[in-house]
Amino acid sequence: MPWELREHAGRHYAVLFHYALPDDAWAVELSEAVPASTKGAENPNASVTHLPGAAFLVALVPDEDPNLQPTVRIYSPDDRVVPYEVMCWFMEQVADQGGTLPHRVRAGRT
């Protein structure tokens, strides 16, 4: 499962991509990244400093029915604050999975 990392204000965030078969959709998950282990057996690629943590936002981008829009599920028992720049980055990742999002149309990025 591929992922992308981003640092913002000293915190690391990860976006993980995978196919959610029960939902017939691509899942794009946002999490706060956790430090990767420094042990070689657990981290054969020493250049990886952070790994995706537990997802707190999951966007589902349907690929079977073009009439369905992406949806976002929130999984957070905490009072979590997501910085605006991180949320924009996450939503761009969702849109890149094939979703049509109104903010991209208004910004001329269709």
A tleap script that builds the chain and sets N, CA, C and O, in Angstrom:
source leaprc.protein.ff14SB
mol = sequence {
  NMET PRO TRP GLU LEU ARG GLU HIE ALA GLY
  ARG HIE TYR ALA VAL LEU PHE HIE TYR ALA
  LEU PRO ASP ASP ALA TRP ALA VAL GLU LEU
  SER GLU ALA VAL PRO ALA SER THR LYS GLY
  ALA GLU ASN PRO ASN ALA SER VAL THR HIE
  LEU PRO GLY ALA ALA PHE LEU VAL ALA LEU
  VAL PRO ASP GLU ASP PRO ASN LEU GLN PRO
  THR VAL ARG ILE TYR SER PRO ASP ASP ARG
  VAL VAL PRO TYR GLU VAL MET CYS TRP PHE
  MET GLU GLN VAL ALA ASP GLN GLY GLY THR
  LEU PRO HIE ARG VAL ARG ALA GLY ARG CTHR
}
set mol.1.N position { 0.844 -1.171 0.000 }
set mol.1.CA position { 0.000 0.000 0.000 }
set mol.1.C position { 0.895 1.241 0.000 }
set mol.1.O position { 1.664 1.455 0.937 }
set mol.2.N position { 0.794 2.034 -1.022 }
set mol.2.CA position { 1.633 3.232 -1.077 }
set mol.2.C position { 1.128 4.320 -0.131 }
set mol.2.O position { -0.055 4.379 0.204 }
set mol.3.N position { 2.049 5.170 0.285 }
set mol.3.CA position { 1.674 6.296 1.122 }
set mol.3.C position { 2.571 7.480 0.816 }
set mol.3.O position { 3.644 7.334 0.230 }
set mol.4.N position { 2.112 8.655 1.224 }
set mol.4.CA position { 2.887 9.887 1.101 }
set mol.4.C position { 2.950 10.538 2.467 }
set mol.4.O position { 2.020 10.432 3.267 }
set mol.5.N position { 4.057 11.212 2.723 }
set mol.5.CA position { 4.259 11.889 3.994 }
set mol.5.C position { 4.368 13.391 3.791 }
set mol.5.O position { 4.785 13.863 2.733 }
set mol.6.N position { 3.983 14.135 4.829 }
set mol.6.CA position { 4.132 15.588 4.827 }
set mol.6.C position { 4.350 16.045 6.259 }
set mol.6.O position { 3.717 15.552 7.193 }
set mol.7.N position { 5.257 16.992 6.408 }
set mol.7.CA position { 5.493 17.589 7.717 }
set mol.7.C position { 4.849 18.960 7.746 }
set mol.7.O position { 4.921 19.717 6.778 }
set mol.8.N position { 4.219 19.269 8.864 }
set mol.8.CA position { 3.605 20.586 9.037 }
set mol.8.C position { 3.747 20.975 10.506 }
set mol.8.O position { 3.279 20.263 11.394 }
set mol.9.N position { 4.389 22.100 10.751 }
set mol.9.CA position { 4.556 22.649 12.104 }
set mol.9.C position { 5.139 21.615 13.073 }
set mol.9.O position { 4.711 21.515 14.223 }
set mol.10.N position { 6.113 20.855 12.593 }
set mol.10.CA position { 6.792 19.889 13.447 }
set mol.10.C position { 6.089 18.559 13.616 }
set mol.10.O position { 6.602 17.677 14.304 }
set mol.11.N position { 4.926 18.392 13.005 }
set mol.11.CA position { 4.201 17.118 13.071 }
set mol.11.C position { 4.247 16.470 11.695 }
set mol.11.O position { 4.294 17.153 10.672 }
set mol.12.N position { 4.232 15.157 11.688 }
set mol.12.CA position { 4.263 14.405 10.436 }
set mol.12.C position { 2.896 13.771 10.194 }
set mol.12.O position { 2.282 13.206 11.098 }
set mol.13.N position { 2.442 13.881 8.951 }
set mol.13.CA position { 1.153 13.312 8.545 }
set mol.13.C position { 1.389 12.357 7.384 }
set mol.13.O position { 2.336 12.517 6.614 }
set mol.14.N position { 0.525 11.370 7.270 }
set mol.14.CA position { 0.629 10.386 6.197 }
set mol.14.C position { -0.717 10.233 5.510 }
set mol.14.O position { -1.772 10.287 6.142 }
set mol.15.N position { -0.651 10.043 4.202 }
set mol.15.CA position { -1.831 9.672 3.421 }
set mol.15.C position { -1.525 8.305 2.820 }
set mol.15.O position { -0.548 8.127 2.092 }
set mol.16.N position { -2.384 7.351 3.145 }
set mol.16.CA position { -2.224 5.976 2.700 }
set mol.16.C position { -3.324 5.658 1.691 }
set mol.16.O position { -4.474 6.058 1.873 }
set mol.17.N position { -2.968 4.941 0.632 }
set mol.17.CA position { -3.916 4.594 -0.433 }
set mol.17.C position { -4.085 3.077 -0.492 }
set mol.17.O position { -3.101 2.338 -0.468 }
set mol.18.N position { -5.327 2.620 -0.567 }
set mol.18.CA position { -5.585 1.198 -0.784 }
set mol.18.C position { -7.010 1.027 -1.317 }
set mol.18.O position { -7.831 1.941 -1.245 }
set mol.19.N position { -7.278 -0.154 -1.847 }
set mol.19.CA position { -8.612 -0.427 -2.363 }
set mol.19.C position { -9.441 -1.083 -1.260 }
set mol.19.O position { -9.022 -2.076 -0.665 }
set mol.20.N position { -10.620 -0.519 -0.992 }
set mol.20.CA position { -11.537 -1.061 0.015 }
set mol.20.C position { -12.590 -1.890 -0.712 }
set mol.20.O position { -13.605 -1.358 -1.160 }
set mol.21.N position { -12.349 -3.168 -0.825 }
set mol.21.CA position { -13.222 -4.053 -1.585 }
set mol.21.C position { -14.675 -4.023 -1.108 }
set mol.21.O position { -15.572 -3.978 -1.950 }
set mol.22.N position { -14.956 -4.046 0.208 }
set mol.22.CA position { -16.367 -4.026 0.629 }
set mol.22.C position { -17.115 -2.764 0.184 }
set mol.22.O position { -18.334 -2.786 0.016 }
set mol.23.N position { -16.378 -1.674 -0.004 }
set mol.23.CA position { -17.003 -0.409 -0.415 }
set mol.23.C position { -16.934 -0.174 -1.923 }
set mol.23.O position { -17.483 0.813 -2.413 }
set mol.24.N position { -16.270 -1.060 -2.666 }
set mol.24.CA position { -16.024 -0.854 -4.099 }
set mol.24.C position { -15.484 0.549 -4.345 }
set mol.24.O position { -15.982 1.288 -5.195 }
set mol.25.N position { -14.457 0.894 -3.582 }
set mol.25.CA position { -13.932 2.252 -3.663 }
set mol.25.C position { -12.455 2.269 -3.267 }
set mol.25.O position { -11.972 1.387 -2.557 }
set mol.26.N position { -11.752 3.300 -3.748 }
set mol.26.CA position { -10.406 3.560 -3.291 }
set mol.26.C position { -10.500 4.275 -1.963 }
set mol.26.O position { -11.285 5.211 -1.812 }
set mol.27.N position { -9.712 3.844 -1.005 }
set mol.27.CA position { -9.668 4.483 0.303 }
set mol.27.C position { -8.411 5.336 0.383 }
set mol.27.O position { -7.315 4.893 0.038 }
set mol.28.N position { -8.589 6.559 0.841 }
set mol.28.CA position { -7.481 7.486 1.057 }
set mol.28.C position { -7.552 7.837 2.540 }
set mol.28.O position { -8.514 8.460 2.989 }
set mol.29.N position { -6.533 7.438 3.296 }
set mol.29.CA position { -6.565 7.583 4.750 }
set mol.29.C position { -5.563 8.629 5.217 }
set mol.29.O position { -4.407 8.624 4.793 }
set mol.30.N position { -6.006 9.521 6.086 }
set mol.30.CA position { -5.126 10.517 6.695 }
set mol.30.C position { -4.850 10.105 8.131 }
set mol.30.O position { -5.762 9.767 8.885 }
set mol.31.N position { -3.566 10.142 8.496 }
set mol.31.CA position { -3.179 9.813 9.862 }
set mol.31.C position { -2.009 10.689 10.278 }
set mol.31.O position { -1.344 11.308 9.447 }
set mol.32.N position { -1.776 10.724 11.578 }
set mol.32.CA position { -0.540 11.330 12.056 }
set mol.32.C position { 0.509 10.237 11.960 }
set mol.32.O position { 0.337 9.157 12.525 }
set mol.33.N position { 1.593 10.508 11.250 }
set mol.33.CA position { 2.622 9.499 11.035 }
set mol.33.C position { 3.375 9.232 12.330 }
set mol.33.O position { 3.526 10.110 13.179 }
set mol.34.N position { 3.841 7.999 12.456 }
set mol.34.CA position { 4.594 7.591 13.641 }
set mol.34.C position { 6.035 7.312 13.224 }
set mol.34.O position { 6.286 6.877 12.100 }
set mol.35.N position { 6.975 7.560 14.124 }
set mol.35.CA position { 8.379 7.296 13.774 }
set mol.35.C position { 8.588 5.831 13.415 }
set mol.35.O position { 8.056 4.933 14.066 }
set mol.36.N position { 9.372 5.610 12.370 }
set mol.36.CA position { 9.710 4.245 11.964 }
set mol.36.C position { 10.746 3.692 12.932 }
set mol.36.O position { 11.547 4.436 13.498 }
set mol.37.N position { 10.719 2.406 13.111 }
set mol.37.CA position { 11.692 1.747 13.980 }
set mol.37.C position { 13.074 1.877 13.361 }
set mol.37.O position { 13.213 1.876 12.138 }
set mol.38.N position { 14.070 1.985 14.181 }
set mol.38.CA position { 15.446 2.076 13.674 }
set mol.38.C position { 16.071 0.698 13.532 }
set mol.38.O position { 17.211 0.584 13.080 }
set mol.39.N position { 15.353 -0.345 13.907 }
set mol.39.CA position { 15.867 -1.701 13.782 }
set mol.39.C position { 15.809 -2.141 12.327 }
set mol.39.O position { 14.777 -1.989 11.672 }
set mol.40.N position { 16.898 -2.678 11.823 }
set mol.40.CA position { 16.983 -3.070 10.429 }
set mol.40.C position { 15.946 -4.090 10.007 }
set mol.40.O position { 15.427 -4.005 8.895 }
set mol.41.N position { 15.627 -5.053 10.861 }
set mol.41.CA position { 14.655 -6.088 10.491 }
set mol.41.C position { 13.268 -5.495 10.302 }
set mol.41.O position { 12.510 -5.940 9.440 }
set mol.42.N position { 12.936 -4.488 11.106 }
set mol.42.CA position { 11.624 -3.875 10.996 }
set mol.42.C position { 11.604 -2.754 9.961 }
set mol.42.O position { 10.543 -2.411 9.441 }
set mol.43.N position { 12.755 -2.190 9.664 }
set mol.43.CA position { 12.848 -1.081 8.730 }
set mol.43.C position { 14.027 -1.297 7.780 }
set mol.43.O position { 15.081 -0.685 7.955 }
set mol.44.N position { 13.860 -2.167 6.771 }
set mol.44.CA position { 14.968 -2.429 5.855 }
set mol.44.C position { 15.352 -1.206 5.022 }
set mol.44.O position { 16.461 -1.148 4.490 }
set mol.45.N position { 14.453 -0.234 4.904 }
set mol.45.CA position { 14.749 0.984 4.161 }
set mol.45.C position { 15.004 2.093 5.181 }
set mol.45.O position { 14.065 2.737 5.649 }
set mol.46.N position { 16.256 2.313 5.520 }
set mol.46.CA position { 16.605 3.263 6.575 }
set mol.46.C position { 16.208 4.695 6.233 }
set mol.46.O position { 16.168 5.546 7.122 }
set mol.47.N position { 15.916 4.978 4.974 }
set mol.47.CA position { 15.523 6.339 4.604 }
set mol.47.C position { 14.079 6.645 5.013 }
set mol.47.O position { 13.662 7.803 4.988 }
set mol.48.N position { 13.323 5.626 5.386 }
set mol.48.CA position { 11.951 5.830 5.846 }
set mol.48.C position { 12.004 6.226 7.312 }
set mol.48.O position { 12.389 5.424 8.163 }
set mol.49.N position { 11.619 7.457 7.607 }
set mol.49.CA position { 11.684 7.949 8.977 }
set mol.49.C position { 10.350 7.851 9.697 }
set mol.49.O position { 10.311 7.762 10.924 }
set mol.50.N position { 9.239 7.868 8.933 }
set mol.50.CA position { 7.903 7.802 9.529 }
set mol.50.C position { 7.022 6.868 8.706 }
set mol.50.O position { 7.202 6.711 7.499 }
set mol.51.N position { 6.074 6.261 9.390 }
set mol.51.CA position { 5.108 5.369 8.760 }
set mol.51.C position { 3.704 5.850 9.092 }
set mol.51.O position { 3.515 6.551 10.087 }
set mol.52.N position { 2.711 5.487 8.274 }
set mol.52.CA position { 1.334 5.881 8.596 }
set mol.52.C position { 0.903 5.330 9.949 }
set mol.52.O position { 1.229 4.197 10.304 }
set mol.53.N position { 0.169 6.140 10.693 }
set mol.53.CA position { -0.393 5.710 11.966 }
set mol.53.C position { -1.844 5.290 11.765 }
set mol.53.O position { -2.263 4.976 10.652 }
set mol.54.N position { -2.595 5.290 12.846 }
set mol.54.CA position { -4.020 4.948 12.768 }
set mol.54.C position { -4.771 6.077 12.072 }
set mol.54.O position { -4.626 7.245 12.433 }
set mol.55.N position { -5.567 5.722 11.078 }
set mol.55.CA position { -6.298 6.726 10.296 }
set mol.55.C position { -7.361 7.412 11.142 }
set mol.55.O position { -8.068 6.767 11.916 }
set mol.56.N position { -7.464 8.740 10.983 }
set mol.56.CA position { -8.552 9.462 11.635 }
set mol.56.C position { -9.505 10.085 10.626 }
set mol.56.O position { -10.602 10.505 10.995 }
set mol.57.N position { -9.107 10.152 9.365 }
set mol.57.CA position { -10.002 10.538 8.268 }
set mol.57.C position { -9.829 9.523 7.155 }
set mol.57.O position { -8.702 9.190 6.787 }
set mol.58.N position { -10.931 9.029 6.618 }
set mol.58.CA position { -10.876 8.083 5.497 }
set mol.58.C position { -11.851 8.559 4.439 }
set mol.58.O position { -13.054 8.655 4.681 }
set mol.59.N position { -11.318 8.857 3.265 }
set mol.59.CA position { -12.164 9.219 2.124 }
set mol.59.C position { -12.329 7.975 1.265 }
set mol.59.O position { -11.360 7.274 0.974 }
set mol.60.N position { -13.545 7.713 0.869 }
set mol.60.CA position { -13.833 6.601 -0.031 }
set mol.60.C position { -14.224 7.178 -1.387 }
set mol.60.O position { -15.171 7.957 -1.499 }
set mol.61.N position { -13.481 6.781 -2.407 }
set mol.61.CA position { -13.696 7.278 -3.766 }
set mol.61.C position { -14.208 6.121 -4.607 }
set mol.61.O position { -13.423 5.273 -5.032 }
set mol.62.N position { -15.535 6.072 -4.859 }
set mol.62.CA position { -16.109 4.964 -5.627 }
set mol.62.C position { -15.537 4.918 -7.045 }
set mol.62.O position { -15.345 5.954 -7.683 }
set mol.63.N position { -15.271 3.719 -7.521 }
set mol.63.CA position { -14.780 3.602 -8.896 }
set mol.63.C position { -15.711 2.783 -9.779 }
set mol.63.O position { -15.498 2.709 -10.990 }
set mol.64.N position { -16.728 2.172 -9.208 }
set mol.64.CA position { -17.656 1.356 -9.988 }
set mol.64.C position { -18.796 2.177 -10.588 }
set mol.64.O position { -19.239 1.891 -11.701 }
set mol.65.N position { -19.268 3.175 -9.882 }
set mol.65.CA position { -20.408 3.985 -10.318 }
set mol.65.C position { -19.965 5.442 -10.450 }
set mol.65.O position { -19.719 6.095 -9.437 }
set mol.66.N position { -19.858 5.968 -11.679 }
set mol.66.CA position { -19.390 7.342 -11.874 }
set mol.66.C position { -20.328 8.400 -11.300 }
set mol.66.O position { -19.935 9.560 -11.180 }
set mol.67.N position { -21.552 8.031 -10.945 }
set mol.67.CA position { -22.495 8.990 -10.372 }
set mol.67.C position { -22.309 9.188 -8.869 }
set mol.67.O position { -22.849 10.133 -8.296 }
set mol.68.N position { -21.553 8.307 -8.235 }
set mol.68.CA position { -21.325 8.430 -6.798 }
set mol.68.C position { -20.187 9.399 -6.509 }
set mol.68.O position { -19.191 9.427 -7.232 }
set mol.69.N position { -20.334 10.186 -5.461 }
set mol.69.CA position { -19.323 11.147 -5.042 }
set mol.69.C position { -18.478 10.552 -3.913 }
set mol.69.O position { -18.932 9.652 -3.206 }
set mol.70.N position { -17.271 11.046 -3.746 }
set mol.70.CA position { -16.466 10.603 -2.606 }
set mol.70.C position { -17.151 10.969 -1.285 }
set mol.70.O position { -17.884 11.955 -1.207 }
set mol.71.N position { -16.907 10.182 -0.277 }
set mol.71.CA position { -17.401 10.468 1.065 }
set mol.71.C position { -16.222 10.439 2.023 }
set mol.71.O position { -15.207 9.802 1.742 }
set mol.72.N position { -16.350 11.123 3.149 }
set mol.72.CA position { -15.285 11.152 4.155 }
set mol.72.C position { -15.858 10.658 5.468 }
set mol.72.O position { -16.901 11.122 5.928 }
set mol.73.N position { -15.157 9.712 6.058 }
set mol.73.CA position { -15.531 9.186 7.371 }
set mol.73.C position { -14.517 9.686 8.392 }
set mol.73.O position { -13.321 9.765 8.108 }
set mol.74.N position { -15.002 10.020 9.571 }
set mol.74.CA position { -14.137 10.523 10.638 }
set mol.74.C position { -14.054 9.461 11.728 }
set mol.74.O position { -15.069 8.993 12.243 }
set mol.75.N position { -12.823 9.093 12.065 }
set mol.75.CA position { -12.565 8.111 13.119 }
set mol.75.C position { -11.653 8.768 14.144 }
set mol.75.O position { -10.431 8.673 14.030 }
set mol.76.N position { -12.215 9.421 15.125 }
set mol.76.CA position { -11.371 10.065 16.111 }
set mol.76.C position { -12.111 10.258 17.418 }
set mol.76.O position { -13.019 11.084 17.504 }
set mol.77.N position { -11.730 9.501 18.436 }
set mol.77.CA position { -12.355 9.714 19.739 }
set mol.77.C position { -11.803 10.973 20.415 }
set mol.77.O position { -12.406 11.499 21.351 }
set mol.78.N position { -10.649 11.448 19.930 }
set mol.78.CA position { -10.016 12.631 20.502 }
set mol.78.C position { -10.586 13.896 19.874 }
set mol.78.O position { -11.255 13.857 18.841 }
set mol.79.N position { -10.307 14.992 20.515 }
set mol.79.CA position { -10.637 16.296 19.943 }
set mol.79.C position { -9.462 16.692 19.056 }
set mol.79.O position { -8.612 17.485 19.461 }
set mol.80.N position { -9.418 16.145 17.860 }
set mol.80.CA position { -8.280 16.307 16.958 }
set mol.80.C position { -8.441 17.565 16.113 }
set mol.80.O position { -9.530 17.875 15.629 }
set mol.81.N position { -7.343 18.274 15.949 }
set mol.81.CA position { -7.316 19.457 15.100 }
set mol.81.C position { -6.452 19.130 13.888 }
set mol.81.O position { -5.316 18.679 14.033 }
set mol.82.N position { -6.993 19.359 12.693 }
set mol.82.CA position { -6.249 19.124 11.462 }
set mol.82.C position { -5.929 20.487 10.854 }
set mol.82.O position { -6.846 21.246 10.541 }
set mol.83.N position { -4.655 20.810 10.681 }
set mol.83.CA position { -4.309 22.102 10.076 }
set mol.83.C position { -4.902 22.228 8.671 }
set mol.83.O position { -5.011 21.245 7.938 }
set mol.84.N position { -5.277 23.438 8.317 }
set mol.84.CA position { -5.908 23.703 7.028 }
set mol.84.C position { -5.039 23.196 5.874 }
set mol.84.O position { -5.553 22.551 4.960 }
set mol.85.N position { -3.741 23.472 5.899 }
set mol.85.CA position { -2.853 23.043 4.812 }
set mol.85.C position { -2.835 21.528 4.678 }
set mol.85.O position { -2.786 21.000 3.567 }
set mol.86.N position { -2.875 20.831 5.802 }
set mol.86.CA position { -2.886 19.367 5.773 }
set mol.86.C position { -4.206 18.869 5.201 }
set mol.86.O position { -4.224 17.921 4.417 }
set mol.87.N position { -5.311 19.503 5.589 }
set mol.87.CA position { -6.624 19.113 5.050 }
set mol.87.C position { -6.681 19.343 3.538 }
set mol.87.O position { -7.205 18.506 2.803 }
set mol.88.N position { -6.147 20.464 3.076 }
set mol.88.CA position { -6.121 20.730 1.625 }
set mol.88.C position { -5.289 19.676 0.904 }
set mol.88.O position { -5.693 19.174 -0.145 }
set mol.89.N position { -4.133 19.342 1.461 }
set mol.89.CA position { -3.280 18.311 0.868 }
set mol.89.C position { -4.032 16.983 0.795 }
set mol.89.O position { -3.999 16.304 -0.230 }
set mol.90.N position { -4.710 16.615 1.888 }
set mol.90.CA position { -5.490 15.375 1.916 }
set mol.90.C position { -6.574 15.389 0.844 }
set mol.90.O position { -6.728 14.415 0.108 }
set mol.91.N position { -7.322 16.478 0.750 }
set mol.91.CA position { -8.409 16.552 -0.233 }
set mol.91.C position { -7.874 16.539 -1.668 }
set mol.91.O position { -8.540 16.019 -2.563 }
set mol.92.N position { -6.701 17.093 -1.898 }
set mol.92.CA position { -6.085 16.995 -3.233 }
set mol.92.C position { -5.756 15.544 -3.554 }
set mol.92.O position { -5.925 15.103 -4.691 }
set mol.93.N position { -5.286 14.797 -2.552 }
set mol.93.CA position { -5.002 13.377 -2.759 }
set mol.93.C position { -6.284 12.612 -3.084 }
set mol.93.O position { -6.282 11.717 -3.929 }
set mol.94.N position { -7.374 12.968 -2.412 }
set mol.94.CA position { -8.669 12.339 -2.680 }
set mol.94.C position { -9.099 12.651 -4.116 }
set mol.94.O position { -9.516 11.758 -4.854 }
set mol.95.N position { -8.994 13.914 -4.502 }
set mol.95.CA position { -9.398 14.316 -5.851 }
set mol.95.C position { -8.557 13.612 -6.913 }
set mol.95.O position { -9.065 13.266 -7.980 }
set mol.96.N position { -7.285 13.401 -6.625 }
set mol.96.CA position { -6.413 12.720 -7.580 }
set mol.96.C position { -6.791 11.252 -7.780 }
set mol.96.O position { -6.370 10.630 -8.755 }
set mol.97.N position { -7.575 10.707 -6.870 }
set mol.97.CA position { -8.037 9.321 -7.018 }
set mol.97.C position { -9.245 9.223 -7.944 }
set mol.97.O position { -9.798 8.138 -8.126 }
set mol.98.N position { -9.656 10.337 -8.525 }
set mol.98.CA position { -10.740 10.292 -9.495 }
set mol.98.C position { -12.009 10.958 -9.043 }
set mol.98.O position { -12.977 11.009 -9.802 }
set mol.99.N position { -12.039 11.471 -7.832 }
set mol.99.CA position { -13.237 12.129 -7.331 }
set mol.99.C position { -13.392 13.514 -7.925 }
set mol.99.O position { -12.405 14.154 -8.288 }
set mol.100.N position { -14.611 13.973 -8.022 }
set mol.100.CA position { -14.866 15.334 -8.478 }
set mol.100.C position { -15.283 16.137 -7.264 }
set mol.100.O position { -16.352 15.914 -6.695 }
set mol.101.N position { -14.440 17.067 -6.874 }
set mol.101.CA position { -14.703 17.859 -5.687 }
set mol.101.C position { -14.991 19.299 -6.079 }
set mol.101.O position { -14.262 19.865 -6.893 }
set mol.102.N position { -16.030 19.906 -5.523 }
set mol.102.CA position { -16.407 21.263 -5.907 }
set mol.102.C position { -15.293 22.276 -5.746 }
set mol.102.O position { -15.189 23.181 -6.574 }
set mol.103.N position { -14.446 22.175 -4.717 }
set mol.103.CA position { -13.406 23.188 -4.528 }
set mol.103.C position { -12.396 23.157 -5.668 }
set mol.103.O position { -11.804 24.189 -5.983 }
set mol.104.N position { -12.183 22.011 -6.288 }
set mol.104.CA position { -11.261 21.938 -7.419 }
set mol.104.C position { -11.862 22.611 -8.647 }
set mol.104.O position { -11.148 23.236 -9.432 }
set mol.105.N position { -13.160 22.482 -8.809 }
set mol.105.CA position { -13.823 23.110 -9.956 }
set mol.105.C position { -13.780 24.620 -9.808 }
set mol.105.O position { -13.478 25.331 -10.766 }
set mol.106.N position { -14.086 25.127 -8.583 }
set mol.106.CA position { -14.059 26.567 -8.357 }
set mol.106.C position { -12.668 27.122 -8.557 }
set mol.106.O position { -12.512 28.260 -9.001 }
set mol.107.N position { -11.645 26.330 -8.234 }
set mol.107.CA position { -10.277 26.813 -8.359 }
set mol.107.C position { -9.742 26.633 -9.783 }
set mol.107.O position { -8.595 26.982 -10.065 }
set mol.108.N position { -10.565 26.092 -10.671 }
set mol.108.CA position { -10.151 25.919 -12.058 }
set mol.108.C position { -9.228 24.736 -12.264 }
set mol.108.O position { -8.497 24.688 -13.253 }
set mol.109.N position { -9.251 23.770 -11.338 }
set mol.109.CA position { -8.364 22.614 -11.441 }
set mol.109.C position { -9.160 21.372 -11.753 }
set mol.109.O position { -9.012 20.373 -11.049 }
set mol.110.N position { -9.994 21.381 -12.768 }
set mol.110.CA position { -10.818 20.224 -13.077 }
set mol.110.C position { -10.029 19.153 -13.784 }
set mol.110.O position { -10.577 18.103 -14.120 }
savepdb mol mol.pdb
quit
